[in-house]
């Protein structure tokens, strides 16, 4: 396959120098002193925040708040990214802890501004919002803060919670990350007994060799099983802390309602989404039965969920993957490719496998003026190329919205997957269009359907488990009972199409999202099905679709999600909309069945 010439980066770490030139004591002290001055400058305006204040005073405060938020994001972003790149270094951990402590102090001192705004009477707030017509980002940010007014506490309580989170739950979650990142796994491969990271181990879940697939899962749960009691206890504390703060103190209706409000998505939309995914489970069962037959059985083993159905073990060199993804983006729209190329030109990608590095992949936007940073663990598989496209999609989404304030650049969580998933589908459809070998086409289709399963049904069932698990923990149930709940969740999810061995009952302790960001996972389902529906429109409308899609990305978080979706003709509370997202999946399964 020939693609246009592109930068050809090699596997390696990222460059964080745009954030801090070095993590020395002198540099950090200088940055913290500058933030101290900015915080003090905003604090000096506090006496002027009185009823009847002028819009000029409000604008001065907003600009100061925006500036100090950027400064805090830069220092905090450096600490977070450095920690992700080397989670076992004492020096890194000490730096992160020092930064976290300092930034928590600054955040506590800045709380007064948001609390003052949320505490204003409606008439006074509307007067000031009306005068901000020429400042749409500030206007939207302030209007959005008012949504949280019913769940906001008085200043001293908010400060106490910030301190509690920094050295309490925040510290416990850091321990979870450190504990799970240091785990090592041993697997007998063709090269002999190998000691592997989790990412390297689970690359074997996609192996054509059944014994390696089974061995990888057994080893994953053997190692995590040794830590299950500790990890289960961490989770129980996380759940109780979440309920105590969010439901008891802040008066959210339920544990998941916290995430729905934060996402600015109505409960009805989330309920419609989850209900349709559960309703459509038989479509995935149909696919699993097809896959089982291709592997020589009537029922798929859970070990074999991501098994390839062709013998291809094609590896894609990293430089070739980068060129392929950028060229695919260019074919869609030159602006998309230009933005993505900046990430490589500015050396904002950490792509290599490395002991102590965080597993998985992410895209981190620090401030609008800087290209995002991407973390990958690239092993050369075709799905790693899809992961690259996914994370670059996130980066493009951020950069399309870089003209907005830091306060409004980030898309809400359910819309945050729009560009990433769309980028993946573009890549897969390009490969399908150019590939004539039925075996490789089958491989591509299988990989894409596996990804839809992992992003839609798997994430929705994670969310149902969280709902049940939060109830169970509050009822006094422990790690063993949660494991039983999880196994029941899996068996409902797979029906009679997949055999689920007992060791998968521990899978939940291996899922960072349910610890770090409760109820985050449904956003993946939301984003994937939303994009499948949008992609169907792209196939129907062609070039006419692109301007509206790029406008959707350029909104970032500068409007409410329902407003952005309404502009795109989407009603997320309508189950029929979500069912439409399954039409692309039905087509792909039918195409796969036709290939035999």
Buried (B, 14 or more C-beta within 10 A) or exposed (E): EEBEEBEEBEBEBBEBEBBBEEBEEEBBEEBBEEBBEBBEBBBEBEEEBEEEBEBEBBBBBBBBBBBBBBBBBBBBBBBBBBBBBBBEBEEBBEBBBBBBEBBBBBBBBBBBBBBBBBEBEEEEBEBBBEBBEEBBBBBBBBBBBBEBBEBBBEBEBBBEBBBEBBBEBBEBBBEBBBEBBEBEBEBEBEEEEBEBBBBBBBBBBBBEEBEBBBBBBBBBBEBBBEBBEBBBEBBBBBBBBBBEBBBEEBEBEBBBBBBBBBBBBBBEBBBBBBEBBBEBBEBBBBBBBBBBEBBEEEEBBBBBBBBBBBEBEEEBEBBBBBBBBBBBBBBBBEBBBBBBBBBBEBBBBBBBBBBBBBBEBBBBBBBBEBBBBBBBBBBBBBBBBBBBBBBBBBBBBBBBBBEBBBBBBBBBBBBBBBBBBBBBBBBBBBBBEEBEEEEBBBBBBBBBBBBBBBBBBBBBBBBBBBBBBBBBBBEEBEBEBBBEBBBBBBBEBBEEBBBBBEBBBBBBBBBBBBBEBBBBBBBBBBBBBBBBBBBBBBEEEEEEBBEBBBEBBBBBBBBBBBEBBEEBEBEBBBBEBBBBBBEBBEEBBEBBEEEE
